Amino acid sequence: MNFLVPAALGVAALAGPLLILYMLRSRRRQLDVTSTRLWEASEVQVTSAVPWSRLRWTALLVLQLLAIALFAFVLARPFFSQQTVLGPHSVFLIDTSGSMAEGDRLDRAKAEAVALATDLSEGNLISVIDAGPHPRVLLGHAREQDDVIAAIGSLRAGGGEADLSEAIRLGRGLATPDRPTNVIVFSDGGEAPIPEEPVAGATHIAFHDIVDDVALETLTIDATGGVTRGLVSVANHSGGETSVELAVSVDGIPSALLELDLGASQHAVETFELDAAAGSEVMVERVGEPDGNPLDDRAWTVIDQNEARSVGVLGEGSPYLAALVAATQGFELDVDAGDILVVDRGPLPPIDRPAWLIRPDSTPEGLELTGLVENMPATFQAPGEPVLDNVDLSNLVVAEAQNVAPRGWSPIVRAGDVPLILLGSIDGHRVVYFTFDLTHSNLPVQVSFPILGAALLHWLDGEAPGTVASGPAGAPIVISAPDGSEPVVTMPDGSSRTLTSDTASFADTSQPGVYRVTYANDDGTVTSGPIAVRSFVATEAGAPVRNIATSTGDPDSDETGVVVREWGPWVLAALLAMLALEWWIGHQRPWLGRAA
Amino acid sequence: MLLSKEMRSRLDRLALSPRGRVQALWSGGHASVRKGESLDFADYRPYVPGDDFRKIDHNLWARLGQVLIRQYEAEEELPLRLAIDSSASMSLHQKHGTALRLAAMIAYLTLSGGDRVQPVSTPGPAGRVVAIGPAGRHVSAWPVIERWLEGLEAVGRAPLSPAIRSLIGGSPTRGPVVLISDLFDDEWERALDSLFVGAGGLVLHVLAREELSPGFAGDLRLRDIEMGSVVDISTSQQVLSTYRTSLDQFVTNAANRARRAGLDYLLVEAGADAAEKSLRALLSAGVVR
């Protein structure tokens, strides 16, 4: 036990004057009585040469000494230390990925975080990060427990995959210079490895409960050949056989009921025919008893338009481009005109439609050319960027590239500080900019090239009305609102969010389902925008749990790992009880006041 | 007014009933130590010349051959002496007022029975031991006695024993004595012993509630209002317990002493209703009928 104000223990010296008062002969109050004869046997011999007498211990004296001791104790603020993972500044990094929806992992994580938050000592700080697909700071450097608890309470699991690496980086960014910062990760670990393991200055609180779960992994629609077929992939993440019933609905109207038996840890694909037109919303839902994860019990899709989009190519062109367009389903090459324009080197034309600019002679607005650089290997690709899903550009090398300074453009692939691929917007049209010539790089021979090209074409086509863009839960929806209109996003639960006209993307898509974008114009008319289907990330269902390797930060620091619990309130309560007892004895029971 | 009209009319129907025989100057309704002319046979004695021939018992003379004279009981008035303690110790806690009301009650009871009452108070004026009040043998004397009682004040120091001796000694009559006092006197035992005259009597021991159950707290210097002596006490459970023990002993000894002297004893708690309570107690004890 220690004291926050040990000097206050000096108040206990008041016991000295109290004892002196008890030892000093009191000045007696004179009282006239009819006779003193009967009192003579009780007389106190007061004849003495000294003004004090032997100390007589009484109940009142003991209580008053105890009260003084407790008073000094309260003022000295006694406390005891307890080991805790909390530090002077703790960053709560709470995983809200789809796997945390299994069982009560997230609820337990939140409860654990709240329990730690109640240990928040005066002067210490807590920050809270929502570690979902797009980690974000919910609360920074908070001193109030209530704020921290409210922020923790607002968290809910989504269907996406947590980007723990980015969340940890975000947590490190909250570090305060005047005090050590430790990151506390509340997570089941996730499947994606963290590059910097063991994570220094962090603590992992794991939640490893395993529950039986049946997950709908994918739902796709094949409308070729005049017949519309649906394909749903189902996985059994339990240790035993199970029968699964799936209800299919089209635009909310029941359409089919599927039944299938799955063995332990078995995956199955079930096909079914649909009577649905383009633009219809198809949902497959598992029916029956709830299982361990409710988020993966539904799958959605929207039947896309079947009309092929044309891609016009200006400039020198290359066989790689022609092959890419021809190989991408839903797109066809049109040299003269096109819904999407590709400029492969040469002069920069006016941008009046979505465009893919490949090292043109001049740079568009927002990109300032500062020079040329040579022999640049790609060193960075933006994590979580939808167009880079399943794209690995780690072996990309560029012989020569423009060095541009972007303003309002988003570099998604860089070689050091030199942007290689950028996404942006010109006059409300989406634009992809390559700072290098395809033929002066090894990109066309990369395995990822057709995947990247198809993703870029789909992204460029995304602004067309009714275009359906599918992606994992948490992937942002790219929005390019026409001038003078406000985008409105209708969420899967039916609620809507009105965004500002300059909003470029909408990232609150962690809940699986269909997001519909419309544009409300100034004249009151509403036009359709893109439709985004966000699916539960299949790897989050039944994902193996793991411990994240961590290491404590500064081993010499004695400021972390200790929580101070004061005794003050308990001692104060004892003091008040003591004073009440002393008053009772002193005023209500005088015969207990002093022993003879 | 010491006695209310209701109290007096109630006392009119009652009378004192002393235990012993009296010796008075006037005939009355109480048995005397002397032989007299009443109808109650008392004893025989040998004839001596000069006796009334009519009192010779001829049947005994014929049977025994001895001339014997029949004797009869004498009935005389009750000469009651009433001693009131008016010392300073009676001045607190309504004790003296209670003593005066009790004295008035006894005096009126005596007068209404046609008996003689002689009230005295101690200490007397001008350093005398007692102050002798107006005597009376009829209820017509009540206003004078009441005025005298109302004029008494509780002041000064009164040694009880000399006062009792001066009250009894030298008197040709023998009758009951009623002492109304708190008995806070150095020689209270001797005072009670000297009350033994064979004619009975009554001790009304007046103590205040504050004396029977003191509620002191803290360190006190107690000053005896009569004697001037002081006692320092520190109140505690033990001190109060010791006091109660002393008080119990005091009251018990007083009752025993009184009975040994042939007196009835009654402990009276001072207060406005003390006379009423005392009368009920005396009735139940048979002292008043």
Interface residues (C-beta under 8 A of the other chain):
Chain A: S26 R28 R29 Q30 L31 D32 V33 T34 S35 T36 R37 L38 W39 E40 A41 S42 E43 V44 V46 P590 W591 L592 G593 R594 A595 A596
Chain B: S89 M90 L92 H93 K95 D182 F184 A208 E211 F216 A217 G218 D219 L220 R221 L222 R223 D224 I225 E226 M227 S229 V230 V231 D232 I233 S234 T235 S236 Q237 Q238 V239 L240 T242 Y243 T245 S246 L247 F250
